[in-house]
Amino acid sequence: MSGGLQAPALPFVAGQLPAFQFTKTDPTGTTQPNPGAERMNAAVASLGKTVAHYAYVSAAGPTDRGDHLHFDARSARLLGRRYAQAIQQLQRPARRTRP
């Protein structure tokens, strides 16, 4: 993925869709399951099999701002910390073991 950027060691962090996006409301106001969200989470989680320097961030716990689409401010800060931790982990040099 990052090879096209001429930066093969570029860290890549992706995040899980939150639980509040696993249902959606149809035009009649009826709540329906959102199978696309589950498929998307599975696809994003599996990127680590093919993308080097990859981390997957959990969206467990955050809440929406009432629209079932956007995170509220507290949740956005929480996810920001999770993304920061993931990128810092990816940027740490690998520890070498002594022979």
N, C-alpha and C positions, 0 to 999 in steps of 0.2 A: 504494500500500500504506500509506504513512504518512499519507495524506490523511485516513483515518478517525480518526487520532489528533490531527487538527488541527495537524500538524507536517509539512508537505510536504517540508521539507529535512532531516528526520531521517535520519541515516545508517543503512544496513541492511547487515550483514555476514553472509554465510552460508558454510558450510564444506562441502567435499567429503567424501564418505564414504571411509574409508581402504581400502586394498587388502585388509586382512584381513576385510572385510565382503563381499567379492565372491564368497565361497563360504560355504556353510552346510551343516551336518550334519543329515541327515534322521534320523527315529526309529531306523533300522537302523544308524546310525553311518557311513553312506556320505556322503562329501563331494559336494555338488552345486553347480553354478554358481548364483549368486544374481542373476538378470537384473534384479530390482527395484533392486538397488544401482546398476547401470549406468544404468538409466532415471532414478533419483533424481539422480545426479550430473549427468546431461545437463539435467534440468529445473532444478536449482539453478543450474548454470552459465549457463543461458540467461536467468535472471531480469534480468540487466543490460540486456536489450533492452526491458524494460517497467517496471523499477523504477528510479527516480532515486536517486542517491546510494548506489549499490550496490557492494559489493566481494565477491569470491569468494576464499576462502582454500583453498589446496591442502592436502591431507592426505598428500602424498607424504613417505615416510620414517618416520612414526610407527609404533609397534608396539603390540600389545594386551597386556593383562596376563595373557594365557593363556586368556581366555574367548571370543576372537574377537568381542567386543562392546565392551569398554571399553578406552580408552587406558591405557597404563602411566603412571606419574608423570612420567618424563622426557618422554614424548610429549605429555602434557597441558600441561606447561610450554612446550614448543616451539610447540604450537598456540596457547597463550595469547599468546605473543610475536607470532605471525603475525596473530592477530585484533587485537591492540593496534596493530600497524603499519598494518593495513588501516583501522581506525577513525581513527587519527591522520591518515592520508593523506586520508580523506574529510572530516575536520574542518578541514583547512588551507584558508585562504581562497584562492580562485582568483587567480592572478597576472594582473594587468592589464598589457597591453602599451601602451606609450606610442605615441601617434600620430606 
